[in-house]
Amino acid sequence: MPHQIPTSVAAVDLGSNSFHMIICSLHNGKLQTIDRLKEMVRLAAGLDQHKNLDQITQERALACLERFGHRIRDFAPNSVAIVGTNTLRIARNSQQFINKAEKALGHPIHIISGIEEARLIYQGVAHSLGSNANNRFVMDIGGSSTEYIIGRDDIAHTKESLNMGCVTVSQNFFKNGELTKKAFRKAMLFAEQHLEPFQNTFNSKNWEEAIGASGSLKAISNVLQTMGWSNNGITNEGLEQLVAHLLKLNRIDEISFPALSIERRPVFIGAVAIIYATFKTLNIQQMTVSDGALREGLVQDLLGRIYDDDVRSQTSQTIAARYHTDTSHSGQLKETLRYIVQQLDNHPCFNDNPASLQFLEWAAELHEIGFEIAHSQYHKHSAYIIENGDLAGFSKQDQLLLSKLVRSHRKKLNLSRFEDLPFPWRQHAPIMAIVFRLAALLHRNRNSKRPDFSVTINRQDIKIDFPENWLEQAPLTHADLKQEMYYLKEARFNLIFDQC
């Protein structure tokens, strides 16, 4: 458990349509929402034909984040979770924007995959609705992606994220604000084509209740109910009446309902096309709308990390078991990693960033999953799976760091491999990799017992002192250490080892 439990926590969702922030007080493990902030930024609308975020959209988004930052800048590092979704996943210049956004917020931003986004959305919905023995179908229409999930209680067991959202569909099919029947049919067909491969998976016969979880679906539900077209959330009959009404109009700016805000009007038609296509494709009759969504799921994940119940640790163990790794060997590695890090607790890599040891332990659990593909170059296969897999709880940056540690635990140590990591991992990862390499080297013989050695790191010098006569009794390890001296020298580090 961390040294200090924060009294307040915050979660920020940098969505493709809106930016959301939720702030909660934390007392005895119980959360109470004390503030919510939301601004419609329409990040997805700022992507040009080359998938670069334009300057005007960046400035609009950064102005919003400056306002958010005033609220959370003084929060403890372990009390804030900030994620970016589909637009920041696909924008070619997203890192340039993220660097400025992190300065505005005072905290790091993590980009999450569509599948991780779906998991968090479901977690937020499940927490807001409570336990339920039935299978739930959850849908969230974002600015440039739509998530579909089926789960039971608080576990999402089927997840998909499709590249269509209220901003992108509105922009691509209703150009210049024109609203025609032909354009709506094309938008519908587009959504149906995206959903078609998953039609059987998410069909209504596979679940008992449907729940919507986004501002777009809330807006549609509110419009249907205030217009008298539905008295219970979103219904098939209500959607038919809504679509019939919309198709009598000629332009998007003619859309007007008492329950629809002016700022949501430009993207409303895209959301309607997606939900209408979804109802038809999956044979949905009725859907209620939840207050819980991605940011509430983020808060729950954050709470788990604060109280040492990190979903990433569960994921690491699950994947290790799926790939039939040697748990006894990884256990030895983790024990030795803890032994080394304890001696290096004053080094900035570990003193300034306690999560470093956690990542090393995950690397120990996962470094051999590539054996299931091929024994030759297994570390490369392991790294590829880690970087590109859907790992619940891990952001894309988390997976990138973990993959590079695993990729670097043997053979040559290429420092350029760490250059694309975000701060502070870019500085810390080389030392973390060296610590991992040493632990792996000392346990190459899986039956070997760790000696009581001492280790120090001073700038580029890594010094290990072994018990007297130990190296003579371990000639293979001695030879491996000599080879490691050569590898580290090529990476501009000096490995010095001797006997006490």
N, C-alpha and C positions, 0 to 999 in steps of 0.2 A: 504494500500500500504506500502511496506517496507520503512524503514527510508532512505535508499540510493539505488538509481538505479545504478547497475553496468554498467561500460562502455564497458565491454567485457563479453561474455558468452561462455561456452564450453560444448560440449556433447561428451561422450565417449561410444562406443558400444563394449562390450567385447563379440564378436561373437564366435561361435564354430569353425569358419574357420579363420576369420580375426578380428583384433582389429582396430577400426576406431576412429578417433577424428576429430571433426570440431570445429573451433574457429571463432566466429563472433564478430564484433564490434556492439555496441548497442547505437543508438543515436535517441532520440525523438521517441522511440518505433520502429524504423526501424533497421533491421539487415543487415549486410554486411559481407559475408564470407571473412576472411582474412588468414585462414590457414586450411589445411587438412592434416592429417597424417593417414597412413594406413600401417599395417604390417600383413603379413600372418603368424599367430601363430599356426594354426591347433590344437586348444585346444581339440577338440573332438577326435583327433588321440591319445591323451594321456590317454584316459580312458582305464583301464585294465579290465579284466573279472569280477572284483568285483565292477566296476564302481568307482574306485579311480583314481584321476589324478596322473600320475607318476611324479617322481621328475624332470626328464629331461624336460618334457613339462612345468611344473611349473616354472622352472628356465628360460626357453625360454620366457615364457609369462611375468614373472616379469622383465626381462631385457628390454622388450618392454615397460612395464608400467613405469619403471624408466625413460625412455626417454620421454614418455608422461608427466610424473610427473614434469620434469624440466620445461615444458611449462605452466603448470596450477597450480602448487603448491601454488602460491601467489594469485590466484583468490579468490574473496570473496566466502564464503560458499553458498550463494544463487545464485551464477552465474555458477555453474557446475552441470551437471546431468550425472551420470555414471550408466549404467545398464549392468547386465549379463544376458545371454540368456540360451539356452537349456542345454548346457554342464554344466554350473554352477547350473542349476536347478536340474540336476540328479546326479552330482558327490557326492559321499558320504563324501568326504573330502573337499567339496567346501568351507566351512567356514574357514578351516585352510588356504586355498589359499587366500580367500578374506581378511583375517586379514593382510596378508603380502602385498597383492595388494593395500589395502587402505593406508598402510604406504608408498608405492612407489608413489602413486598418490597424497597423501595429502588430499583426499576427500573420503566420504563414497560411497560404491557401493551398488546398489539396484538390487536384482534379480527380474525379472518380469516374469509373466506367459506367455505362448504361445499366449493366446488371447490378452493380453496387448501388447505383441510384435507386433501382427498383427495390432492392432489399431494404434500404433505409426508408423509402416511402411506405412499404408495407409495415415496417416496424413502428413508424409514426402513427399509422392508421390503427394498428392492433393495440397500441398503448392507449390511444384516445377512446377506443371502443370497448376495451376489456376482453377477457377470455371468451372464447366461443368454440364449441366443439365442431361446428360446421366448417366446411371449406368456404373461404371467402375469395371472391374475385375482386381485385383492386385495380383501378385504372387511374392514371395521372397524365393529363395533357399538359405538357410544358411548351415552351416557346419553339423548340426545334426537335423535340423528341417526345414520344409517348410511351409510357411504361405500362406493362400488363403483368399482373402477378396473381398467383393463386397460393393461398397459405391457410394454415390452421393455427389457432391461438396466435402466438407471436413468431411463428416460424414460416418464412416464405419458402415454399418448396419448388415452385415453378416461376421463372422470371424471364421477361423479354423486354428489350428496349428498342423501339423502332424509330428510324430517322424521319419523323414527321411531327410537326407541332403547329400550334395555332398561328405563330408568327410566319413560319416558312410557308405553310399552306395558303394563308391569306395573301402573302406577297406573290407567290408563284402562280396562283390561279385567278386572282382577282386584281389584275394589274390596273394601275391608274384609278383604283377604287371602283371599277365597274363590277356590277353584280348581275350576272345573267344565269339562266337555267343551264346553258351549255357549260359555263365555267364551273358551276356547282357540281354538275354531273362528272366533269373531269376531276375535280377535287375529291369527290366521292370514290371514283374509280382508283385514283392514286392511293387513297387510304386503304381501300379494299385489297389492292394488289400487295401492299406492305403486310397486311394482316393475313392474307390467304395462307401462307405456309404454316401459320399457327392456329388456323381455324378450328381444327379438331382439338388441339391442346387446351384452348381457352373457351371452348363451346360451353354453353350454359348447363349442359348435362353433367359437367365436371365440378360444379360448385352449387352452393345453396343460396348465397346472397352476393349482390354486386354493390361495390362501394366506389364512389368517385373521390379523388383526393387532389384537387387543384383549384386554383382561382377560376379557371375557365369553366370547370364543371359546376362549381358553386354558382357562377354567374348564370349558366344555362338553367340550373335548378331554380334559382330565384326568379328568372324571367318566366319560366313555365308556371310557377305557382302564383306569381302576382298577376299573370294574365288569365288565370283560371284554367289553364290547359293541363294542369296536373295538381293533385293534392298530396302527392307523396314522392318528393324528389323528382328524378328524371324518369319519364315513362315513354314507352314506344308511341302511344297515342299522342302524348304531349309533343314529342319531337316531330311527328307528322304535321301537327298544326303549326309548330314553329317554322318548319321548313317551308310549308305552304305560304305562310305570311312573308317570309324573307324573299321568296322567289317572285313576289309581286313588286318588289322594289327594283330600282335600276342602279342604285349606287350604295356603297357601303355607308357613306355619311348620312343616308336616309334611315339607317337602322336606329330605332329609338324605342326604348322601353323604360318605364319608371325604375326598374331594378337593375338597369345596365349603366355602368359609369361611362362617361365620355371617353376616358382613357382606354377602356377595354373595347370600345366599339370597333376600332380598326382590325382587331384580331379575332373578333367574335365569330365571324363567318367561317374562318378556318377551323375553329374549335367545334362548331356545329357540324361541319362536314365530317370531321374525324369521329365524333360521338355517334352521328347518324349512321356512318358506315360500320362502326363497331357494333351497334345494336343489331343491324341487319346481318352482318357476317357471323356474329356469335349467338344470334337468336336470344338477345336480352330483352326482357319485358319491362324491367324496373330497376333503378339504381338510386340508392341513397348517397348522400355526400357527407364526408367526414371532415372534421376540423383538423385532424392530424395529417401530417404530410412529411416531406423530406426533413425539414428543420427539427420537427419533434423526434423523428427517428435519429437524427444526429445527436440530439441532447441525450437520448437513451444510450447511444453508443459511448458518448463522452462520460456518462455516469458509470458505465461498466469499466472504462479505463481508470477512472478516479478510484474506484473501489476494487481494483485488481481483478476484474472479470472481463478482460479484453477479448472481444470476439475474434481478434486476429490470432490470438494464441489457440483458440479452438479450431480456427481454420487451418493453421499450420499443422496441428496434430492430425486433423482429418485428412489433409492431403498427404502427409507422411504415411498414414495408414493405407490410403488408397494406392500409393505407389510401393507399398511393402518395404519400406526402409528398415534399416537395422536400428531399432529403438535403443538397444543396449549401447551401441556405438555412439549414437547421438547423445545419449545420457552422459557418457564419458566426456564427450566434447564439451557439453554444457557445463559440467562440473569444472573442467579445466579452464574454460573461458571465464567463469566466475572467479576462479583462483587467480588468474592473470589480472583481470580487471580490478579486483580488490587491491592488488599491489600498485595499480596505476590510477588509483582514485583521485590523485591530484593532477593527472594529465587533463588538459582542456577537453580532449575527446570524450572523456568519461565524467569529469567533474562538472562541465558545463552542460552536458547532455546525457542525463541518466538513461534515455531511451536507447543509447548505443548498445548497451549490453543486451537489451531485449531483442534488438535486430540481430545481434550475433547468435543468440539462442535460437531464433527462428531459422537463421541460416544453417545452424547445426542440424536442425530437424529436417531441413529440406534439401541439403546440398547433394544428396544421393538419389533424388527422385528420378534423375535422368537415366539411372541404370535400367529402368523399365523400357527405355528406348534402345540404348546400346551402351555397353560397358566402355567402348572406346570413346574418348572425349565426353564422358558422361556429364562433366561439370558444365559443358556448353549446353547440353540438352536440358539439364536442370535449370540453368539460368533462363533459357528460352521459355520454358513452361511457367516459371515464376513471373517473368516480365509480361507475358501475354495471356496468362490464365485469368479466370474470374475468381479472385480470392476475396471472400467476404471480409469486410472490415478494412481491407488494405486500399489505400488510394493508389493512383498511378505512380506517384512519386515514391511511396512506400515500396511498391513492387520493383521499381527501377533500382532503388538502393539495394534491396534484398538480392535481386538478380546479379548485380555487379559484385556483391560480396561473394556470392556462390561461384560466379564465373572466375573470380580472382583467387580462389582458395588453394590453387595448385598451378604448377607450371610457371610461365613468365608472369610478372606483375607489371601490367601496363598502366601507368598513372593517367594517361590520356583518357582511359575508360571512365574516369570519375568526373570529367570536366563538365558534363551536361547535368550533373546532379544539382539540386537546389541547395541554397545555404540552409543549415551549416554543414550538410553532409558532404559537400564538395571538399571542405577542409578536413573533415573527420574520417571520411571513408578510407583513405590510404592506410591510416593507422589501424582502423578496425579490420581491414583486410589482412594486415600483417599479423595482428593478434589471432585472427581466425586461422591463418596459414600455420602459425606456430602450434596452435592447439591440434590442428589436423595432423601435422607432422609428428607430434609426440604420440599420436594414437593411430599411426598408420598400421602398426601391428595391433589388431583389435583386442588382443588379450593383455596388452601391456598396461602396467599400472603407472600412473603419473608419479614422477619423482617430486620431492619437495624442493623445487628450484626457486630462485628469485629472479625477477625481471625488472628492468628499468628502461625507460625510453626518454632520451634527452635529445631533442631536435631530431636529427637524422640517425642517431646512434641507438641501436637496440641491443641491450646487454643482458645475457642470461648466465647465471651462475648455477651449476649443477652440483649435487653432492659428490664428495670425493669418490673416485673410481667408477662413478656411474656411467660415464661415457665409454669407458673401456668395456664395461659389461653390456653395452648396447651399441655394438659396432654399426648396425644398420641405421639407427637413429643418428649416430655420429656422421655417417656418410650423407644422410639426408640433410643434416644441418650444414655440411660443407656445400652441398648443392644449393641450399637456400641462401647461403652467403652470396653466391654468384647471382642468383635471381634478384636478390635485394640490391646488390651493388649496381646492377643494370637499371634499377629504379631509383638510384641515388640514395640508398639507405645502407647503413653499415651494421651488419649482424656480428656481434662479438659474443662468443660463448666460451666458458671456461669452467673449471671445477673449483668448488670452494676450498 
